[in-house]
Amino acid sequence: MVLPVALLPVALGGCIRTAASIVTFPVKAAGQGIDWATTSQDEADRNYGRKVRKQEAREGREAKKQAEQQAKRDREARRRDRD
């Protein structure tokens, strides 16, 4: 009889932890949902930096394309002037 009573706290320990997990789950789930729904300042900064880098890359490609087109027009103009 003493042995089963001595094991009772060990056996109930799992039940208490499970009950505590069930009680705190909605709070944790709501917190996670809010975290997913909102943007932290760090995330906003990272997203803004990504947006700026993409814009700069796009502008760089456009400038390179315009420079190539201008060089082509210059070559054609020099060729016409020679002929």
C-alpha positions as a LaTeX table, in Angstrom:
\begin{tabular}{lrrr}
\hline
Residue & $x$ (\AA) & $y$ (\AA) & $z$ (\AA) \\
\hline
Met1 & 0.00 & 0.00 & 0.00 \\
Val2 & 2.86 & 2.38 & 0.77 \\
Leu3 & 4.49 & 1.81 & $-2.62$ \\
Pro4 & 1.46 & 2.83 & $-4.75$ \\
Val5 & 0.93 & 5.96 & $-2.60$ \\
Ala6 & 4.61 & 6.84 & $-3.01$ \\
Leu7 & 4.29 & 6.54 & $-6.81$ \\
Leu8 & 1.14 & 8.67 & $-6.92$ \\
Pro9 & 2.96 & 12.06 & $-7.31$ \\
Val10 & 5.05 & 10.65 & $-10.14$ \\
Ala11 & 1.98 & 9.32 & $-11.91$ \\
Leu12 & 0.02 & 12.55 & $-11.45$ \\
Gly13 & 2.94 & 14.74 & $-12.52$ \\
Gly14 & 2.25 & 13.99 & $-16.15$ \\
Cys15 & $-1.44$ & 14.75 & $-15.76$ \\
Ile16 & $-0.73$ & 18.11 & $-14.14$ \\
Arg17 & 1.71 & 19.09 & $-16.91$ \\
Thr18 & $-0.80$ & 17.99 & $-19.54$ \\
Ala19 & $-3.57$ & 19.98 & $-17.89$ \\
Ala20 & $-1.31$ & 23.03 & $-17.70$ \\
Ser21 & $-0.45$ & 22.63 & $-21.39$ \\
Ile22 & $-4.12$ & 22.45 & $-22.31$ \\
Val23 & $-4.88$ & 25.57 & $-20.29$ \\
Thr24 & $-2.01$ & 27.63 & $-21.72$ \\
Phe25 & $-2.40$ & 26.46 & $-25.33$ \\
Pro26 & $-5.03$ & 29.04 & $-26.38$ \\
Val27 & $-2.87$ & 31.86 & $-25.03$ \\
Lys28 & 0.21 & 30.58 & $-26.84$ \\
Ala29 & $-1.76$ & 30.01 & $-30.05$ \\
Ala30 & $-3.18$ & 33.54 & $-29.96$ \\
Gly31 & 0.27 & 34.98 & $-29.34$ \\
Gln32 & 1.68 & 33.04 & $-32.28$ \\
Gly33 & $-1.18$ & 34.17 & $-34.49$ \\
Ile34 & $-0.54$ & 37.80 & $-33.59$ \\
Asp35 & 3.17 & 37.32 & $-34.24$ \\
Trp36 & 2.42 & 35.91 & $-37.70$ \\
Ala37 & $-0.07$ & 38.68 & $-38.47$ \\
Thr38 & 2.17 & 41.59 & $-37.51$ \\
Thr39 & 5.53 & 42.75 & $-38.84$ \\
Ser40 & 8.32 & 43.53 & $-36.43$ \\
Gln41 & 10.56 & 46.53 & $-37.00$ \\
Asp42 & 13.42 & 44.19 & $-37.92$ \\
Glu43 & 11.26 & 42.46 & $-40.54$ \\
Ala44 & 10.07 & 45.81 & $-41.88$ \\
Asp45 & 13.67 & 47.04 & $-42.19$ \\
Arg46 & 14.72 & 43.84 & $-43.93$ \\
Asn47 & 11.79 & 44.02 & $-46.35$ \\
Tyr48 & 12.47 & 47.71 & $-47.09$ \\
Gly49 & 16.16 & 46.95 & $-47.74$ \\
Arg50 & 15.20 & 44.14 & $-50.12$ \\
Lys51 & 12.79 & 46.46 & $-51.94$ \\
Val52 & 15.47 & 49.15 & $-52.31$ \\
Arg53 & 18.07 & 46.65 & $-53.60$ \\
Lys54 & 15.61 & 45.32 & $-56.19$ \\
Gln55 & 14.80 & 48.87 & $-57.31$ \\
Glu56 & 18.51 & 49.72 & $-57.58$ \\
Ala57 & 19.16 & 46.54 & $-59.57$ \\
Arg58 & 16.27 & 47.37 & $-61.92$ \\
Glu59 & 17.57 & 50.92 & $-62.40$ \\
Gly60 & 21.07 & 49.55 & $-63.03$ \\
Arg61 & 19.80 & 47.18 & $-65.72$ \\
Glu62 & 17.85 & 50.00 & $-67.37$ \\
Ala63 & 20.87 & 52.33 & $-67.30$ \\
Lys64 & 23.07 & 49.61 & $-68.82$ \\
Lys65 & 20.49 & 48.95 & $-71.54$ \\
Gln66 & 20.25 & 52.67 & $-72.34$ \\
Ala67 & 24.05 & 52.96 & $-72.45$ \\
Glu68 & 24.24 & 50.02 & $-74.86$ \\
Gln69 & 21.54 & 51.54 & $-77.08$ \\
Gln70 & 23.34 & 54.90 & $-77.06$ \\
Ala71 & 26.63 & 53.22 & $-77.97$ \\
Lys72 & 24.88 & 51.43 & $-80.84$ \\
Arg73 & 23.42 & 54.73 & $-82.10$ \\
Asp74 & 26.85 & 56.38 & $-81.86$ \\
Arg75 & 28.46 & 53.56 & $-83.87$ \\
Glu76 & 25.76 & 53.79 & $-86.53$ \\
Ala77 & 26.14 & 57.59 & $-86.69$ \\
Arg78 & 29.94 & 57.29 & $-87.12$ \\
Arg79 & 29.43 & 54.68 & $-89.84$ \\
Arg80 & 26.99 & 56.96 & $-91.70$ \\
Asp81 & 29.39 & 59.89 & $-91.39$ \\
Arg82 & 32.22 & 57.84 & $-92.95$ \\
Asp83 & 30.10 & 56.78 & $-95.89$ \\
\hline
\end{tabular}
